[in-house]
């Protein structure tokens, strides 16, 4: 079992959106994610969620795993979940996972718990 967490200042995300617009959003969100993340707090939560996933996988965001390799979606009850792209799944075999995202007081936080078979 692995755990990853991340906290993000919402105003930092908001300033990046104001300055760079879609260029910034496209850096880490796919089209479906942009459609469900309308508020800046949700966008900041998605940033934190993807960072938390990468930390739980033990690699961070970089050469091995990009923001676009992690896809966040919501279920019928609006609870967040994530999946990996097929390319990322080859390196990170996840058996089970849970993603929790919250925002309050100008911060967004995410926690990921996963069980996986690590490939050396």
C-alpha positions in Angstrom: 0.0 0.0 0.0 1.3 3.5 -0.9 0.1 7.0 0.1 0.6 10.3 -1.6 -0.5 13.8 -0.6 -0.3 17.3 -1.9 -1.4 20.7 -0.9 -1.8 23.6 -3.3 -2.5 27.3 -2.7 -5.6 28.1 -4.7 -4.5 31.7 -5.4 -1.3 30.4 -7.1 -3.4 28.4 -9.5 -5.8 31.3 -10.0 -2.9 33.7 -10.9 -1.5 31.1 -13.4 -4.9 30.9 -15.1 -5.2 34.7 -15.3 -1.7 35.0 -16.7 -1.6 32.0 -19.1 -5.2 31.0 -19.5 -5.8 27.8 -21.5 -2.0 27.3 -22.0 -1.7 26.7 -18.3 -4.8 24.5 -18.1 -3.7 22.4 -21.1 -0.4 21.8 -19.3 -2.1 19.4 -16.8 -5.8 18.9 -17.7 -7.3 17.0 -20.6 -10.6 18.3 -22.2 -12.9 16.1 -20.1 -11.1 17.3 -16.9 -11.5 21.0 -18.0 -15.2 20.4 -18.5 -15.8 19.1 -15.0 -13.4 21.5 -13.2 -15.1 24.8 -13.7 -14.2 26.5 -10.4 -10.6 27.5 -9.5 -10.8 25.5 -6.3 -11.7 22.4 -8.3 -8.8 23.1 -10.7 -6.4 23.5 -7.8 -7.8 20.2 -6.4 -7.1 18.4 -9.6 -3.5 19.8 -9.6 -3.0 18.5 -6.0 -4.7 15.2 -7.0 -2.3 14.5 -9.8 0.7 15.4 -7.7 -0.6 13.1 -4.9 -1.0 10.2 -7.4 2.6 10.7 -8.7 3.9 10.8 -5.1 2.0 7.6 -4.2 3.6 5.9 -7.3 7.0 7.0 -6.1 8.1 8.9 -9.2 6.7 12.4 -9.1 5.7 14.3 -12.2 8.5 14.2 -14.8 10.0 12.0 -17.4 8.4 8.8 -16.1 4.9 10.1 -15.5 3.3 13.3 -16.9 0.2 15.2 -15.7 -1.6 13.8 -18.8 -0.8 10.2 -17.8 -3.2 10.7 -14.8 -6.8 11.2 -15.6 -9.2 12.5 -12.9 -12.9 11.8 -13.3 -16.0 11.9 -11.0 -18.5 9.2 -10.4 -22.3 9.6 -10.2 -22.0 10.9 -6.6 -19.4 13.5 -7.7 -16.6 11.7 -5.9 -13.2 12.0 -7.6 -11.3 9.0 -9.0 -8.3 8.6 -11.2 -7.0 6.2 -13.9 -3.7 6.0 -15.7 -3.2 6.1 -19.5 -2.3 2.7 -21.0 1.3 3.9 -21.4 1.5 4.7 -17.7 -0.3 1.5 -16.7 2.6 -0.5 -18.2 4.9 0.8 -15.5 2.5 1.2 -12.6 0.1 -1.8 -12.1 -2.5 -0.4 -9.7 -4.7 -3.0 -8.1 -6.9 -0.6 -6.1 -7.0 3.1 -5.3 -8.8 5.9 -3.6 -8.5 9.7 -4.2 -9.8 12.3 -1.9 -9.8 16.1 -2.7 -10.8 19.0 -0.5 -10.5 22.7 -0.5 -11.0 25.3 2.2 -9.3 28.5 3.4 -7.5 29.1 0.2 -5.9 25.7 0.0 -6.7 22.5 -2.0 -5.4 19.2 -0.7 -5.5 15.7 -2.1 -4.7 12.3 -0.6 -4.2 9.1 -2.6 -4.0 5.6 -1.3 -3.2 2.8 -3.6 -2.3 -0.8 -3.8 -0.1 -1.9 -6.7 2.4 -4.3 -8.0 5.6 -2.3 -8.5 7.5 -3.2 -11.6 11.3 -2.9 -11.2 
